[in-house]
Amino acid sequence: MCVNSYGSGTLLLALDVVHKTVKQILKDERKYYEDMLKYSREHLMLYPYHLSDVVVKGLRVTPFSYYTSMMAEIMTQEKSYDSLPNFTAADCTLTCLSVVFMCIV
């Protein structure tokens, strides 16, 4: 049996420090994902499906909203659809068509 010679106050202080640290990390983690999505959108990258559990649940950014905002940005810059990389254009088209199809059915 291990006996702590520092008393129970130290344990409570340590738990408080851990709780504050976790809150700070989560806040930074959210900013990290927001910055990552912004960078990905600006550089016309694919939606990060491998992070979708964090992105959809935490940030509420679905593939449809991601590609919609990307296409809106392209149109405001008066760029053509051909300026999208091939894989991004294909995924954008499939995502948008699947949403339209779900609305029809």
N, C-alpha and C positions, 0 to 999 in steps of 0.2 A: 504494500500500500504506500502510495506516494503522498507525503504531507507537504503542503505549501506553507512555508514559513512566513510568507508575506501577508497572509490573511485574505479574506474574501473580497475586500475592497479593491485589491489589485486585479482580481479576476473580472469584476464588474467594469473597471476602468479599461481593461484590455478588450472586453466585449464591446464597449462603447466606441473605442478606437476602430475596431474592425467594422462596426456598423457604419461609422462615418466614412471610412475608406471605401466600403462597398458602394455607398451612395455616390461618392465622388467618381468612382470607376464607371458606374452605370451611366452617369451624366456624360462623361467623356466618351463612353462607348456609343451612346446615341449620337453624339456629335461626329464621331468617326464614321458611322454608317451614313449619316446625312451628307458628310463631305465626300464619301466614297460614291454615293449615288449622284451627287452633283458633278463630280469629275467624270463619272461614267457617261452621264447624259451629255456633257459638254464635248466629250471625245467620241460620241456616237458608238458607245460600246454596248454589247449585249446586256440584257437584264441579268442580274446576278441570281440565277435560280438556285445556286448552291447555298445562298444566304436567305432564301425566301422566307424561312420561318422567322427570322429576325426582322427582315425588311417589311414583310406583310403585317405581322403581328405588332411589332414595335413601332414602325414608322407609318404603317398603313399605306404603303406604296405597292400597288399591284402591278403586274406586267403591263396591263392595259393602260393604267394611269402613267406609268413610266414612259411607254412609247407614245402616248397621246401628247404628253408634254414635250417629248423630243421632237415629234412632228410639228407641233405648234412653233417651237423654236426655229426649226428649219424654215418654216413658211414665213416667219417674221423676218428672218435674215434673207428672204427671197432666194434661197438655194433650191435646187431641184432634188427630187427624190433620188436621183442617181448619185448624189453626194454621200448617201449612206453606204457603209461597207456592206458587202453581199450578205453575210450572215445576219447582220443587224436588220437589213431590209427584209429578209425572209422571215425572221422571227417576228418582226413588227407586223408584217402582213398576216401571218398565221394567227397571231394573238388578236389582232383586230377582227379578222374574219371569224374566229371562234366566238368572240363576244357577240358579233352581229348574228351569227347562226343560233346562239343560245337565246337571243331575244326573239328570233322568228319562231323557234320551236316552242 
